[in-house]
Amino acid sequence: MTRKIGLTLLELIMVLLIIATITATVTPLALNATRRARATNIAAGFKTLMNGISNAIFIDESVPASVNELARNVGQDFGVAWAEGESGYDLVVFTSKYVDIDTLRSMLPGSSDGFPEGEFLFLEDALGSSDNSKAYYRAYLGRGVVGRNVRSLLRHTFNGDENPFRYDFGRWFLGENGLSSNVSPWGTGSHHHRGILDGGDEDMMWENYEIIINLNYSDRYDPNYSSGRGYAIYFRASGDDAGSDLSAYAFQFDPGAGNRFVLNKVSGFNETRIGSTPFPSDMPVGENQNHTIRIVVRGSEFQFYFNGARVFSASDDSLKNGGVGLRTWGNVEVVFKDVVVNEL
């Protein structure tokens, strides 16, 4: 009996199953490798440009006119934007290339998608506007640090298994999307969570610094309704726990205080208000928004920024030094993406 040349139906099905299995295994690996390669390229470009413009300002005490003065091989799909304010320079490097933002953040903490709010000038010979920006990295160069290197005191991307806190109170969760506190399925409530970030052996002695935190706010915000739920950033925090022994300042995003940004002095579980200001009516603070909080701490003077715009200034000389922490309350739905603390 002669056998026909070719595959039987059963053999063909088996071959197709083998091909499908190989494809299902190899394709995700290839896609992941592609994402990492692209993110690596963009992170390298961001670092090159940011180091270049920072060094140029250090040396010349002015902003260069062209990207070509910073680097020649970065590519025309990158750009550099800047703004000069009272306290120094606001610097943004960005790209029109698509990149997986979580992968980029794992390589360069502080990166974010889109482009920050605010008015900027753009260096020549590169992207001249932010219209097609897919990702950016931002840094602030204070006038007091021109002429010396800026030291990062703390960098955290909340996407691993390592507990980021030195002390914590309540329940916190690390997931693929970031750091969040426990949210009860039974609605609002008095749920209260605190955490003091672990910045090393000297964090309780930090004095002058800036904090930059990226987060996603997915709560049910209504500008016409004040709910008792919000989040806060602690600074100059000290003590032996995150509860009754905590001493700190707290900058609060606080709908429950009449839809206001609030600065409190914290002593254990007691709070004393130092100042506050209403949420601006044109500010995108609603449900499912990305928030970037920047706090500048210098001596007894504090400045607070929301998505690139300064919203509040205050002064107090009670607390001289300390670290950085986070707080949520009232079952608020917020996910912290990353935090950077730079010495001033």
Secondary structure, DSSP 4 states (H G I P E B T S, - for coil): -PPPSS--HHHHHHHHHHHHHHHHHHHHHHHHHHHHHHHHHHHHHHHHHHHHHHHHHHHHSS--SBGGGT-SSS-TTEEEEEEE-SSEEEEEEEESS---HHHHHHHSTT-EES--SS--EE-BSS---STT--EEEEEEEEGGGTTS---EEEEEES-SSS--EEEEES-EEEETTEEEE---TT-S---EEEEEE---TTGGG--SEEEEEEEEE-S--BTTB--S-EEEEEEEEESSSSSTT-EEEEEEEEGGGTSEEEEEEEETTEEEEEEEEEPPTTS--SSSEEEEEEEEEETTEEEEEETTEEEEEEE--S----EEEEEEETT--EEEEEEEEEE-
